[in-house]
Amino acid sequence: MGKSTNFSGQPIFNQLLKFIDKSEIKKIAKQHGSERYVKKFTTYHHVVVMLFVSIEGFHSIRETILGLLANAHKLSHLGLSYLVRRSTFSEANGRRSSKVFGDIYMSTYRKYSKVLTDSRLTDEELKRLYVMDSTTITLFKDILKGVGRNPKEGKKKGGIKAHTIIKASENVPCLIRYSEAVRHDHMFLDDVHNLAPGSIITFDKGYVDYGQYEAFTQKRIWYVTRLKDNALYRAKEEYEIPDNADSGVLKDEEIILYYGENKKENHRARRIAYWDNKNQRLFEFLTNNFELSAEKIALIYKKRWQIELLFKQLKQNFPLKYFLGDNENAIEIQIWIAMLANLLITLVKCQVKRSWAFSNLVSIIRQQLMNYINIYAFLEDPEGSWREIIKENKLKYQNSLFPEI
C-alpha cells in the first residue's frame, strides 16, 4: 500500500509550533531574565506546555501532566527533553512574568501580520481601521476586583478585563492590556496614541473621554463612536445631506462638546443621526473626521461588531473558566496563551484554500493534536486518503480470482 500524503512525520502540534521562533523566545526570555535560576523548565518548554493546556482544554495541572504522560513517546518532537513536575509547573506560572508571554505573542503576530490581512478589503478606509473593546473574564476568587456591589450572602467573584485592539483587516488582537474588571474602559485610551497618523479607530461609548478625543484630533487619529445621552454640546453648523446619500442619514452637523472642570474645555466634533431601518433604532455617531461621508461613518461603526465576534470565538473555543493558578500572573499567562493558540490556528486557516469554520478547525486540531497527520493536506482534502485506500484495494485485487472481501 502506498504512503498517503495526509500523514506526516510530525504531530499536528509540532506543525503549529513551527510558527513560533525559538531564537526569538530565547531573546525575549533574556530581556526579562525569565531563565534566571531555571535548570530545565525553560521559557520555551513553558510555552509548549501551556499551549498544550489551552488547545486540549485541560482544567488542572494534574490533568495536564497526565495528558503529557499519555503522549510521552511523542514529546521529543515538540522539543521537550523531560516531563515537568506539578510543583515546578505551578511555581513557574506564579514566578515567570506574564509579560514574557505577551512579548512572544506580539513577536509572532508581527512576523505573520501580512499573512493575516484579508485581501478582500479593498476599501482604503477599512484597511487602516482599528476596533477597540474590552471583555471581562469572571474569576472564582476575588483575586482582582470585580464589578458591582458585594452580595449579601457569599463572596463576590473577582474579574479580569482584557482591553483589546484589532485591525479590521486581520481579526486578531494587535494590542492587549489587562486590568481589574472594576477599572473603567476609558483609562485604556492612553495606550491608543501609538497609532499612526491617519488611522481610524472605532469603539463604543463606554470609552468616552473628550480630553482624549481632543488629543486624537491633534495627532490626526480619527475616531468613530456613539454620543452619550448626557453629553453637553452646542450645535454649530448643519451640513446639507446629498441627494444620493443613504436614506438612513437624518442629520449631519458640526458640534462643540464641553467637558472638564466647570465645562471650560471644548472639543470640535461631528454628530451624525442615523436611522437603522433593519433594527428600527436611532444611532447618534460622534467623530472628529469631517471628510468621510455620513454613511461611511455608519459603516465604520458597524465594523465594531467584528471584535465582539472575536471575543465569542475565543471564549467558545478556548474556555477561560478554569485557571491553573490563583494569582494574577498565572491568570494573565493563561489568557496570553489562549490568544497565542487562537493566532496559530488562524494562521493555519489562512494557509488552507478550503473554507473551514473556525470552531470545526479547532475541534479537528484538538482531537488529533498529537497524531502524525499533515494538517494542511488533510484540511484541503479530508476524504483524500480514504479514496487512495479504496483505489489501491481495487488495483490490488482486480486480477485476482479470489478477491478478499
C-alpha positions as CSV (number, residue, x, y, z in Angstrom):
1,M,0.0,0.0,0.0
2,G,1.4,3.4,-0.9
3,K,2.1,6.1,1.5
4,S,-0.7,8.6,2.0
5,T,0.1,12.3,1.6
6,N,-2.2,13.1,4.6
7,F,0.2,11.6,7.1
8,S,3.3,13.5,8.4
9,G,6.5,12.7,10.3
10,Q,5.5,15.3,12.9
11,P,2.4,15.6,15.1
12,I,-0.1,18.4,14.3
13,F,1.1,20.2,17.5
14,N,4.6,20.4,16.1
15,Q,3.3,21.9,12.9
16,L,1.6,24.6,14.9
17,L,4.8,25.3,16.9
18,K,6.8,25.9,13.7
19,F,5.1,29.4,13.6
20,I,6.9,30.3,16.8
21,D,10.6,31.3,16.5
22,K,12.7,29.6,19.2
23,S,15.5,32.1,18.9
24,E,13.0,34.9,19.4
25,I,11.8,33.2,22.6
26,K,15.3,33.0,23.9
27,K,15.9,36.7,23.1
28,I,12.7,37.7,24.9
29,A,13.5,35.4,27.9
30,K,16.9,37.0,28.2
31,Q,15.4,40.5,28.1
32,H,13.1,39.7,31.0
33,G,15.5,37.5,32.9
34,S,13.0,34.7,32.9
35,E,15.6,31.9,32.7
36,R,17.3,33.0,36.0
37,Y,17.6,30.2,38.5
38,V,16.0,27.8,35.9
39,K,17.5,24.3,35.4
40,K,15.2,22.5,33.0
41,F,11.8,24.1,32.6
42,T,12.8,26.9,30.2
43,T,10.5,29.6,28.7
44,Y,10.1,27.6,25.5
45,H,9.1,24.5,27.5
46,H,6.6,26.6,29.4
47,V,5.0,28.0,26.2
48,V,4.7,24.5,24.7
49,V,3.1,23.0,27.9
50,M,0.7,26.0,28.2
51,L,-0.3,25.7,24.6
52,F,-1.0,22.0,25.2
53,V,-3.3,23.0,28.1
54,S,-5.1,25.7,26.0
55,I,-5.7,23.6,22.9
56,E,-6.7,20.4,24.7
57,G,-8.9,22.3,27.1
58,F,-7.4,20.9,30.3
59,H,-8.8,22.2,33.7
60,S,-6.0,21.5,36.1
61,I,-2.2,20.9,36.4
62,R,-2.8,17.2,37.3
63,E,-4.9,16.7,34.2
64,T,-2.1,18.4,32.1
65,I,0.7,16.2,33.5
66,L,-1.4,13.0,32.8
67,G,-2.1,14.3,29.3
68,L,1.7,14.7,28.7
69,L,2.4,11.3,30.2
70,A,-0.1,9.7,27.8
71,N,2.0,11.2,24.9
72,A,5.4,10.7,26.4
73,H,6.8,8.9,23.4
74,K,5.9,11.9,21.2
75,L,7.2,14.8,23.3
76,S,10.7,14.8,21.7
77,H,9.1,16.0,18.5
78,L,7.9,19.1,20.5
79,G,11.4,19.9,21.8
80,L,10.5,18.7,25.3
81,S,13.5,16.8,26.8
82,Y,11.9,15.9,30.1
83,L,8.4,15.9,31.7
84,V,7.8,18.8,34.1
85,R,6.7,18.1,37.6
86,R,3.5,19.6,39.0
87,S,5.2,21.6,41.6
88,T,7.7,23.1,39.1
89,F,4.9,23.9,36.7
90,S,2.8,25.6,39.4
91,E,5.8,27.6,40.6
92,A,6.7,28.7,37.0
93,N,3.2,30.1,36.5
94,G,3.5,32.2,39.5
95,R,7.1,33.3,39.1
96,R,7.8,33.7,35.3
97,S,6.4,37.1,34.3
98,S,3.3,37.2,32.1
99,K,4.9,40.0,30.1
100,V,7.2,37.3,28.6
101,F,4.2,35.6,27.1
102,G,2.8,38.9,25.9
103,D,6.0,39.7,24.1
104,I,6.1,36.2,22.5
105,Y,2.5,36.7,21.2
106,M,3.3,40.1,19.8
107,S,6.5,38.8,18.2
108,T,4.6,36.0,16.4
109,Y,1.8,38.5,15.4
110,R,4.3,41.0,13.9
111,K,6.1,38.2,12.0
112,Y,2.9,37.0,10.3
113,S,0.7,40.1,10.2
114,K,0.9,40.3,6.4
115,V,-0.4,36.8,6.1
116,L,-3.4,37.7,8.2
117,T,-4.5,40.6,6.1
118,D,-7.8,40.0,4.3
119,S,-7.2,40.7,0.7
120,R,-10.9,41.2,0.1
121,L,-10.8,44.5,1.9
122,T,-10.1,46.9,-1.0
123,D,-11.6,50.0,0.7
124,E,-8.7,52.2,1.8
125,E,-10.5,53.4,5.0
126,L,-11.2,49.8,6.2
127,K,-7.5,48.9,5.7
128,R,-6.5,51.5,8.2
129,L,-9.4,50.8,10.6
130,Y,-8.8,49.6,14.2
131,V,-11.5,48.3,16.5
132,M,-11.3,48.6,20.3
133,D,-13.3,47.0,23.0
134,S,-12.9,45.0,26.3
135,T,-14.2,41.7,27.6
136,T,-14.4,40.6,31.2
137,I,-13.4,37.1,32.4
138,T,-15.0,36.2,35.7
139,L,-12.8,34.6,38.3
140,F,-13.9,32.2,41.1
141,K,-11.8,34.0,43.6
142,D,-11.6,37.7,44.4
143,I,-8.0,37.9,43.0
144,L,-8.8,41.0,41.0
145,K,-11.7,43.3,42.0
146,G,-14.9,42.5,40.1
147,V,-17.6,44.9,39.1
148,G,-20.8,45.5,41.1
149,R,-21.7,45.6,44.7
150,N,-20.8,43.0,47.3
151,P,-23.5,40.3,47.6
152,K,-25.4,40.0,50.9
153,E,-24.6,36.3,51.0
154,G,-21.3,34.6,50.0
155,K,-18.3,36.2,48.5
156,K,-18.0,38.4,45.4
157,K,-16.1,36.9,42.5
158,G,-13.1,38.6,41.0
159,G,-12.7,39.6,37.4
160,I,-10.0,40.5,34.9
161,K,-10.7,42.8,31.9
162,A,-8.9,42.3,28.6
163,H,-8.7,45.6,26.7
164,T,-8.1,44.7,23.1
165,I,-7.5,46.4,19.8
166,I,-7.7,44.6,16.5
167,K,-7.1,45.6,12.9
168,A,-10.3,45.2,10.9
169,S,-8.3,43.6,8.1
170,E,-6.8,40.9,10.4
171,N,-9.3,39.9,13.1
172,V,-6.6,39.0,15.7
173,P,-5.5,41.2,18.6
174,C,-2.7,43.6,17.8
175,L,-2.7,45.3,21.3
176,I,-3.9,43.8,24.6
177,R,-3.8,45.3,28.1
178,Y,-5.2,43.7,31.3
179,S,-6.8,45.3,34.3
180,E,-9.2,44.7,37.2
181,A,-12.7,44.3,35.9
182,V,-13.8,47.3,38.0
183,R,-11.4,49.7,36.1
184,H,-13.2,52.0,33.7
185,D,-12.7,51.4,30.0
186,H,-11.7,55.0,29.2
187,M,-8.5,54.6,31.1
188,F,-7.2,52.4,28.3
189,L,-7.4,55.3,25.8
190,D,-3.9,56.4,26.9
191,D,-2.4,53.4,25.1
192,V,-4.0,54.3,21.7
193,H,-1.8,57.3,20.9
194,N,0.8,55.0,19.3
195,L,-1.4,54.6,16.2
196,A,0.0,56.1,13.0
197,P,-1.5,59.5,11.9
198,G,-4.4,58.9,9.5
199,S,-5.5,55.7,11.4
200,I,-9.2,55.3,12.2
201,I,-10.4,53.7,15.4
202,T,-13.9,52.8,16.4
203,F,-15.2,51.9,19.9
204,D,-18.4,52.1,21.9
205,K,-19.5,55.0,24.2
206,G,-18.0,53.2,27.3
207,Y,-14.7,54.8,26.3
208,V,-16.0,58.4,26.5
209,D,-13.2,60.8,27.3
210,Y,-13.4,64.2,25.5
211,G,-9.9,65.2,26.5
212,Q,-8.5,62.1,24.8
213,Y,-10.7,62.8,21.8
214,E,-9.1,66.2,21.5
215,A,-5.6,64.6,21.8
216,F,-6.6,62.2,18.9
217,T,-7.5,65.2,16.8
218,Q,-4.1,66.9,17.5
219,K,-2.4,63.7,16.3
220,R,-4.7,63.2,13.3
221,I,-6.1,59.9,14.6
222,W,-9.7,59.7,13.6
223,Y,-12.2,58.1,15.9
224,V,-15.8,56.9,15.4
225,T,-18.0,56.3,18.4
226,R,-21.5,57.0,19.7
227,L,-22.7,60.1,21.5
228,K,-23.7,59.7,25.1
229,D,-27.2,60.8,26.1
230,N,-25.9,63.1,28.8
231,A,-23.3,64.8,26.6
232,L,-23.2,68.6,26.8
233,Y,-22.8,70.1,23.4
234,R,-23.8,73.0,21.2
235,A,-24.8,72.6,17.5
236,K,-22.7,74.9,15.4
237,E,-23.4,74.1,11.7
238,E,-25.7,71.7,10.0
239,Y,-24.4,70.1,6.7
240,E,-26.6,69.5,3.7
241,I,-27.3,65.8,3.1
242,P,-26.5,64.9,-0.6
243,D,-29.4,63.5,-2.7
244,N,-27.5,60.2,-3.3
245,A,-26.9,59.7,0.5
246,D,-28.2,56.7,2.4
247,S,-31.8,57.2,3.3
248,G,-30.9,56.4,6.9
249,V,-28.9,59.6,7.4
250,L,-31.2,62.1,9.2
251,K,-28.7,64.7,10.3
252,D,-25.1,65.7,9.8
253,E,-23.8,68.6,11.8
254,E,-20.7,70.1,13.5
255,I,-21.0,70.4,17.3
256,I,-18.9,71.7,20.1
257,L,-18.6,69.4,23.1
258,Y,-17.9,70.9,26.6
259,Y,-16.0,69.0,29.2
260,G,-13.5,69.4,32.1
261,E,-13.8,71.4,35.3
262,N,-16.8,73.8,35.0
263,K,-17.1,72.7,31.4
264,K,-14.5,75.2,30.3
265,E,-12.8,72.9,27.8
266,N,-14.3,72.2,24.4
267,H,-13.8,69.7,21.6
268,R,-15.0,70.2,18.0
269,A,-16.7,67.1,16.6
270,R,-19.2,65.9,14.1
271,R,-22.6,64.4,15.0
272,I,-24.5,62.1,12.6
273,A,-28.0,60.9,13.4
274,Y,-28.7,57.6,11.6
275,W,-31.8,55.5,11.5
276,D,-31.2,51.8,11.2
277,N,-34.3,50.6,9.4
278,K,-33.4,46.9,9.9
279,N,-33.3,47.1,13.7
280,Q,-35.7,50.0,13.9
281,R,-33.2,52.0,16.0
282,L,-31.7,55.5,16.0
283,F,-28.0,55.9,16.3
284,E,-26.1,59.1,17.1
285,F,-22.5,58.8,15.9
286,L,-19.7,61.0,17.0
287,T,-16.4,61.5,15.1
288,N,-13.6,64.0,14.5
289,N,-13.4,63.2,10.8
290,F,-15.2,65.8,8.6
291,E,-14.2,64.3,5.2
292,L,-15.8,60.8,5.1
293,S,-19.4,60.6,4.1
294,A,-22.1,60.0,6.8
295,E,-22.9,56.5,5.5
296,K,-19.2,55.6,5.6
297,I,-19.0,56.7,9.3
298,A,-22.0,54.4,10.0
299,L,-20.3,51.5,8.1
300,I,-17.1,52.0,10.2
301,Y,-19.0,51.8,13.4
302,K,-20.8,48.7,12.2
303,K,-17.4,47.0,11.8
304,R,-17.1,47.3,15.6
305,W,-19.2,44.1,15.8
306,Q,-16.1,42.3,14.5
307,I,-14.3,42.4,17.8
308,E,-17.4,41.0,19.6
309,L,-17.3,38.0,17.3
310,L,-13.6,37.6,18.1
311,F,-14.4,37.6,21.9
312,K,-17.1,35.0,21.2
313,Q,-14.6,32.9,19.2
314,L,-12.1,33.0,22.0
315,K,-14.5,32.1,24.8
316,Q,-16.2,29.3,22.9
317,N,-13.0,27.6,21.6
318,F,-10.6,28.3,24.4
319,P,-12.8,28.5,27.6
320,L,-11.2,30.5,30.3
321,K,-13.2,29.2,33.2
322,Y,-10.6,27.1,35.0
323,F,-7.2,28.6,35.7
324,L,-4.0,26.7,36.7
325,G,-3.0,29.3,39.3
326,D,-4.8,31.5,41.8
327,N,-2.6,34.6,41.3
328,E,-2.8,37.5,38.8
329,N,0.4,36.5,36.9
330,A,-0.8,32.9,36.3
331,I,-4.2,34.1,35.0
332,E,-2.6,36.6,32.6
333,I,-0.2,33.8,31.3
334,Q,-3.2,31.6,30.5
335,I,-5.0,34.4,28.7
336,W,-2.0,35.3,26.6
337,I,-1.6,31.6,25.7
338,A,-5.2,31.4,24.7
339,M,-4.6,34.4,22.4
340,L,-1.5,32.7,21.0
341,A,-3.4,29.4,20.3
342,N,-6.1,31.4,18.6
343,L,-3.4,33.2,16.4
344,L,-1.7,29.9,15.5
345,I,-4.9,28.2,14.4
346,T,-5.9,31.4,12.5
347,L,-2.6,31.2,10.6
348,V,-3.4,27.6,9.6
349,K,-6.8,28.7,8.5
350,C,-5.2,31.4,6.3
351,Q,-2.9,28.9,4.6
352,V,-5.7,26.5,3.6
353,K,-7.7,27.3,0.5
354,R,-10.7,25.2,1.5
355,S,-13.2,27.2,3.6
356,W,-13.5,26.0,7.3
357,A,-15.5,27.3,10.2
358,F,-13.0,28.2,13.0
359,S,-14.8,26.1,15.6
360,N,-14.6,23.0,13.3
361,L,-10.9,23.7,12.7
362,V,-10.2,23.9,16.5
363,S,-12.2,20.7,17.1
364,I,-10.2,18.7,14.5
365,I,-6.8,20.0,15.8
366,R,-7.9,19.3,19.4
367,Q,-8.9,15.7,18.7
368,Q,-5.8,14.9,16.6
369,L,-3.3,17.2,18.2
370,M,-0.6,14.5,18.9
371,N,-1.3,12.4,15.8
372,Y,1.1,12.3,12.8
373,I,-1.2,14.0,10.2
374,N,-0.2,16.6,7.7
375,I,-2.8,19.2,8.8
376,Y,-2.7,21.2,5.6
377,A,-3.1,18.2,3.2
378,F,-5.9,16.9,5.4
379,L,-7.8,20.2,5.6
380,E,-7.5,20.7,1.8
381,D,-9.0,17.2,1.1
382,P,-10.2,15.3,4.2
383,E,-11.5,12.4,2.1
384,G,-8.3,12.1,0.0
385,S,-6.5,9.4,2.0
386,W,-9.7,7.3,2.1
387,R,-10.1,7.5,-1.7
388,E,-6.5,6.4,-2.1
389,I,-7.0,3.3,0.1
390,I,-10.1,2.3,-1.9
391,K,-8.3,2.9,-5.2
392,E,-5.3,0.8,-4.1
393,N,-7.5,-2.0,-2.8
394,K,-9.2,-2.2,-6.2
395,L,-5.9,-2.3,-8.0
396,K,-4.6,-5.0,-5.6
397,Y,-7.5,-7.4,-6.3
398,Q,-8.5,-6.5,-9.9
399,N,-6.6,-9.5,-11.4
400,S,-7.3,-12.0,-8.6
401,L,-9.7,-14.9,-9.0
402,F,-10.4,-14.9,-5.2
403,P,-10.6,-11.2,-4.1
404,E,-10.7,-10.7,-0.4
405,I,-13.9,-9.1,0.9
